[in-house]
């Protein structure tokens, strides 16, 4: 029995190493194209032309709803070219009253069976399509966000250039409130620069982030929304890829998003993300790979590989634990790791990862002492993705929406003057 376990672990470790190395080379190779930012025409150099319906999804957000509405009504864009709608989704507090008093067009939704942001957005889109006024595009935000004044100018520029779906830059509203908010912030800063930006430059498809994005109305009317799983943004990203619609990127259109304060809140949110990710993988992974290889579609291939990422995280976590155990207890009886690649390669990859992140943060002009200290704990945050991913995949059929409480009060002027 021990011999069987030995050989199983031996070959499993080799397979894991190959997957980790190949995926690492792919994603690292693409990330290089985000190092040098190309100079682009600013949004204010394109005349405001497109009209927008701005939709804010809110569930019991009375503590923060006034701050996002304040930032939206201060956008550097002609007021007659956009309207602000708030979905008071199954609210039991004063969200609707506050939003209405501040000038937003409030739509109250009460539905005990179809819960979650995806369902709320689909309900709101149908209402917008039936209105007398026609909007060129719809921009979506969460109630805890703060929006930079140039957001619609940047979206207008992209739409005028022929783009149909555009994701904005997701920044952090509270990067140093706790170690977990710092870890979240580092993850998003890295994603913006080495995941989203290079895909924009390489003419692949970027990924929707749940907030701070804009969709041409014609796309929503033609494809419908239909993204009602726990990660509606990921589901719509994959749906767009299968229909040949690329998601563009607006690096200067900044949205500040509130990150969870505690590890427990973070665990619940990330578990929900992984439940939705697993759901999307089951639904879209096969069609994406099929389209990638039958039509030579690189966008579908890249999206499929992104759906496969959580499996890579699990492999990476297992490999890390196996290496730690073998280092501390070389005679451990159940397995023995044979390096597929020279051990120096793994050391070099480790050093590369260690310095790569801080250099990217420096390039993004987010670097300070607190961010540097954050990188000390960041590897632990990354490792926690392993059990979270496993739990999320095991509970993928649980569709119950878990709401993240938002409490960080600050306005857009405070945010951008820090």
C-alpha positions in Angstrom: 0.0 0.0 0.0 2.8 2.4 0.9 4.5 1.6 -2.4 1.4 2.5 -4.3 1.0 5.8 -2.4 4.7 6.5 -3.1 4.3 6.1 -6.9 1.0 8.0 -7.0 2.4 11.0 -5.1 5.6 10.8 -7.2 3.8 11.0 -10.6 1.2 13.4 -9.2 4.0 15.8 -8.1 5.5 15.7 -11.6 2.2 16.4 -13.2 1.5 19.3 -10.8 4.9 20.8 -11.5 4.4 20.7 -15.3 0.9 22.3 -15.0 2.2 25.0 -12.6 5.3 25.7 -14.8 3.4 25.9 -18.1 0.6 28.1 -16.7 3.1 30.3 -14.9 5.0 30.8 -18.2 1.8 31.6 -20.0 0.5 34.2 -17.6 3.9 35.7 -16.8 4.6 36.0 -20.6 1.4 37.9 -21.2 2.0 40.1 -18.1 5.2 41.5 -19.6 3.2 43.4 -22.1 1.7 45.5 -19.3 5.0 46.9 -18.1 5.2 49.8 -20.5 2.1 51.9 -20.6 1.3 53.3 -24.0 0.4 56.9 -24.2 -3.3 57.3 -25.2 -5.5 60.3 -25.9 -7.2 61.4 -22.7 -11.0 61.1 -22.4 -11.5 64.9 -22.3 -10.0 65.1 -25.8 -13.0 63.4 -27.2 -16.2 65.4 -27.2 -19.0 64.0 -25.0 -21.4 62.3 -27.3 -22.7 59.1 -25.8 -25.6 59.0 -23.4 -25.5 56.7 -20.3 -27.8 55.0 -17.9 -25.8 54.6 -14.7 -27.1 51.7 -12.6 -26.1 51.3 -9.0 -27.0 48.0 -7.4 -27.8 48.3 -3.7 -28.9 46.0 -0.9 -29.1 47.6 2.5 -26.4 50.2 1.7 -27.7 53.2 3.7 -24.2 53.8 5.2 -22.5 54.4 1.8 -25.1 55.1 -0.8 -24.8 58.9 -0.4 -21.0 58.9 -1.1 -21.3 57.1 -4.5 -24.2 59.3 -5.6 -22.2 62.4 -4.6 -19.3 61.2 -6.9 -21.7 60.3 -9.7 -23.4 63.7 -9.7 -20.0 65.3 -9.8 -18.8 63.5 -12.9 -17.0 65.7 -15.5 -19.7 65.0 -18.1 -22.7 66.9 -19.3 -25.6 66.2 -16.9 -28.1 65.9 -19.7 -26.2 62.9 -21.2 -26.6 60.6 -18.2 -29.1 59.5 -15.6 -28.4 57.7 -12.3 -30.6 54.8 -11.3 -30.5 53.0 -8.0 -31.8 49.4 -7.6 -33.1 49.2 -4.0 -32.9 45.4 -4.1 -34.8 43.7 -1.2 -33.8 46.5 1.1 -35.0 46.7 4.7 -33.2 50.0 5.5 -33.3 53.6 4.3 -31.3 53.0 1.1 -34.2 54.0 -1.2 -35.2 57.0 0.8 -31.7 58.4 0.9 -31.0 57.8 -2.8 -34.2 59.4 -3.8 -33.6 62.5 -1.7 -30.2 62.9 -3.4 -31.7 62.9 -6.9 -31.3 59.3 -8.1 -34.1 57.5 -9.9 -34.9 54.8 -7.5 -36.4 51.5 -8.5 -37.5 49.2 -5.7 -37.2 45.5 -6.3 -38.7 42.9 -3.9 -38.1 39.3 -4.9 -37.5 36.5 -2.3 -36.7 33.8 -4.8 -34.4 35.4 -7.3 -31.8 37.0 -5.1 -28.5 38.4 -6.0 -27.0 41.2 -8.1 -27.3 39.3 -11.4 -31.0 39.0 -11.1 -31.4 42.6 -10.0 -29.4 43.9 -13.0 -31.4 41.8 -15.4 -34.7 43.2 -13.9 -33.3 46.8 -14.2 -32.1 46.4 -17.7 -35.6 45.3 -18.9 -37.0 48.4 -17.3 -34.5 50.7 -19.0 -35.2 49.1 -22.4 -38.9 50.0 -22.0 -38.3 53.6 -21.1 -39.0 56.4 -23.6 -35.4 57.6 -23.5 -32.8 55.6 -25.3 -29.3 55.4 -23.8 -26.2 54.5 -25.8 -24.7 52.6 -23.0 -25.3 51.3 -19.5 -22.6 51.7 -16.7 -22.8 49.5 -13.7 -21.5 50.2 -10.2 -21.8 48.8 -6.6 -23.2 51.0 -3.9 -19.9 51.1 -1.9 -17.9 52.5 -4.8 -16.5 56.0 -5.4 -16.1 57.0 -9.1 -13.4 59.3 -10.5 -14.8 62.4 -12.3 -13.4 61.4 -15.7 -15.1 58.0 -15.7 -17.7 58.7 -18.4 -15.3 60.7 -20.5 -13.1 57.7 -20.7 -16.0 55.4 -21.5 -17.3 57.9 -24.1 -13.9 57.8 -25.8 -13.8 54.0 -25.9 -17.4 53.8 -27.3 -16.6 56.4 -29.9 -13.6 54.3 -30.9 -16.0 51.4 -31.6 -15.6 49.4 -28.4 -18.8 47.7 -27.1 -17.9 46.6 -23.6 -15.3 48.4 -21.4 -14.0 47.7 -17.9 -12.6 50.5 -15.8 -9.6 50.4 -13.3 -10.7 48.9 -10.0 -8.8 50.6 -7.2 -9.2 50.3 -3.4 -11.2 52.6 -1.2 -9.6 51.3 2.0 -6.2 49.7 1.2 -4.7 50.1 4.7 -7.7 49.5 7.0 -6.5 46.0 7.8 -4.1 43.3 6.6 -6.9 41.7 4.6 -7.8 45.0 2.8 -4.1 45.5 2.0 -3.9 42.0 0.5 -7.0 42.6 -1.5 -5.7 45.9 -2.8 -2.3 44.4 -3.8 -4.2 41.7 -5.7 -6.3 44.2 -7.6 -3.3 46.5 -8.4 -1.4 43.5 -9.8 -4.5 42.4 -11.8 -5.0 45.8 -13.3 -1.4 46.1 -14.5 -0.4 42.5 -15.4 -3.7 40.9 -16.3 -6.1 43.5 -17.7 -3.7 46.0 -19.4 -1.6 43.5 -21.3 -4.8 41.8 -22.7 -6.0 45.2 -23.8 -2.7 45.8 -25.6 -2.7 42.3 -27.1 -6.3 42.7 -28.4 -7.4 39.8 -26.2 -10.5 40.2 -24.0 -10.2 41.8 -20.5 -12.4 40.5 -17.7 -15.4 42.2 -16.1 -14.9 42.9 -12.4 -18.5 43.2 -11.2 -18.4 47.0 -11.0 -17.0 50.0 -12.9 -17.8 48.7 -16.4 -19.9 49.9 -19.3 -21.9 47.9 -21.9 -23.2 49.3 -25.2 -27.0 49.0 -25.1 -27.2 47.2 -28.4 -25.1 44.4 -27.0 -27.4 44.0 -24.0 -30.5 44.0 -26.2 -29.1 41.5 -28.6 -27.4 39.0 -26.2 -29.6 39.8 -23.2 -28.0 39.7 -19.8 -28.7 36.2 -18.5 -25.8 36.3 -16.1 -27.5 35.4 -12.8 -25.0 33.1 -11.1 -23.0 34.1 -8.0 -20.4 35.7 -10.2 -22.5 37.5 -12.8 -19.4 39.4 -14.1 -17.4 36.3 -14.9 -20.5 34.6 -16.5 -21.1 37.6 -18.8 -17.4 37.7 -19.7 -17.5 34.2 -20.9 -20.8 34.7 -22.7 -19.3 37.7 -24.5 -16.2 35.7 -25.5 -18.4 32.9 -27.0 -20.3 35.5 -29.0 -17.1 37.1 -30.4 -17.4 40.4 -28.3 -14.2 41.6 -26.8 -14.0 43.5 -23.5 -11.8 46.6 -23.7 -10.0 48.4 -20.9 -9.9 52.0 -19.6 -6.9 52.3 -17.3 -7.7 56.0 -16.5 -11.3 55.4 -15.6 -10.9 54.7 -11.8 -13.4 53.2 -9.5 -12.6 52.9 -5.8 -14.1 49.7 -4.3 -14.4 48.9 -0.6 -12.6 45.7 0.5 -13.8 43.5 3.3 -12.2 44.4 6.7 -12.0 41.0 8.3 -10.7 37.6 7.3 -14.1 36.0 7.9 -15.8 38.5 5.6 -13.1 37.9 3.0 -13.5 34.1 3.3 -17.2 34.4 2.7 -16.8 36.7 -0.3 -14.1 34.7 -1.9 -15.9 31.5 -1.3 -18.9 33.0 -3.2 -16.6 34.0 -6.0 -15.2 30.4 -6.2 -18.7 29.0 -6.1 -19.6 31.2 -9.1 -16.3 30.4 -10.8 -16.9 26.7 -10.5 -20.5 27.2 -11.8 -19.1 29.1 -14.8 -16.3 26.6 -15.4 -18.9 23.8 -15.6 -21.0 25.7 -18.0 -18.5 27.5 -20.3 -15.1 25.7 -20.1 -16.0 23.0 -22.7 -17.7 25.4 -25.2 -14.7 27.9 -24.9 -12.1 25.2 -25.6 -14.2 23.9 -28.5 -14.5 27.3 -30.0 -10.8 28.0 -29.4 -9.6 24.9 -31.2 -12.3 24.7 -33.9 -12.0 28.3 -34.9 -8.5 29.2 -33.8 -10.0 31.7 -31.4 -7.3 33.0 -29.0 -9.8 35.0 -27.0 -11.8 31.9 -26.2 -8.6 30.0 -25.3 -7.4 32.8 -23.0 -10.8 32.9 -21.3 -10.8 29.1 -20.9 -7.4 29.2 -19.3 -8.6 31.9 -16.9 -11.5 29.6 -15.9 -8.9 26.9 -15.2 -6.9 29.2 -12.9 -8.4 28.0 -9.6 -7.2 24.5 -10.3 -3.8 25.9 -10.8 -4.1 27.6 -7.4 -5.0 24.3 -5.8 -2.0 22.6 -7.5 0.3 25.4 -6.4 -0.9 25.2 -2.8 -0.5 21.4 -2.7 2.9 21.6 -4.2 4.0 24.2 -1.7 2.8 22.1 1.2 4.5 19.0 -0.2 7.7 20.9 -0.6 7.5 22.3 3.0 6.8 18.8 4.4 9.7 17.2 2.5 12.1 20.0 3.6 11.2 19.6 7.3 10.8 15.8 7.1 12.8 14.3 4.2 11.9 10.8 5.2 8.2 11.4 5.1 6.9 7.9 4.1 3.9 8.8 1.9 5.5 10.7 -1.0 8.7 11.8 -2.5 9.0 14.7 -4.9 11.2 14.4 -7.9 11.9 17.7 -9.6 10.9 17.7 -13.2 12.9 20.9 -13.7 16.2 21.7 -11.9 15.7 23.0 -8.4 17.5 26.2 -9.5 14.5 26.9 -11.8 12.1 26.8 -8.9 14.4 29.1 -6.8 14.6 31.6 -9.7 10.8 31.5 -10.1 10.4 32.1 -6.4 12.8 35.1 -6.5 11.0 36.3 -9.6 7.6 36.2 -7.8 9.1 37.9 -4.7 10.3 41.0 -6.5 7.9 41.1 -9.4 4.9 42.2 -7.3 6.6 45.1 -5.5 8.0 46.4 -8.8 4.6 46.4 -10.4 3.1 48.3 -7.4 6.0 50.8 -7.8 5.1 51.1 -11.5 1.5 51.7 -10.6 2.6 54.5 -8.2 1.0 52.7 -5.3 4.2 51.9 -3.5 4.8 53.0 0.1 6.0 51.4 3.4 2.5 50.0 4.2 2.3 48.4 0.8 5.8 46.9 1.3 4.8 45.5 4.6 1.6 44.1 3.0 3.8 42.0 0.7 5.1 40.1 3.8 1.6 38.8 4.6 0.4 38.6 1.0 1.8 35.1 0.4 -0.4 33.8 3.3 -3.4 35.6 1.7 -2.6 33.8 -1.6 -2.3 30.4 0.1 -5.7 30.8 1.7 -7.2 30.7 -1.8 -6.5 26.9 -1.8 -9.0 25.9 0.9 -11.4 28.6 -0.2 -11.3 27.3 -3.8 -11.8 23.7 -2.7 -14.8 24.7 -0.5 -16.2 26.9 -3.3 -16.0 24.1 -5.9 -17.5 21.6 -3.4 -20.4 24.0 -2.7 -20.9 25.3 -6.3 -24.5 24.2 -6.3 -25.4 26.4 -3.4 -26.8 29.5 -5.0 -27.4 31.5 -1.8 -26.1 35.0 -2.1 -24.0 36.2 0.8 -24.0 40.0 1.2 -20.8 41.8 2.2 -21.4 44.7 4.7 -20.0 48.1 3.7 -19.3 50.8 6.3 -16.4 52.9 5.0 -17.6 56.5 4.7 -15.6 58.9 2.6 -16.2 61.0 -0.5 -14.4 61.2 -3.8 -12.5 64.3 -2.9 -11.1 62.7 0.2 -10.1 59.6 -1.8 -8.3 61.4 -4.6 -6.5 63.9 -2.4 -4.9 61.2 -0.2 
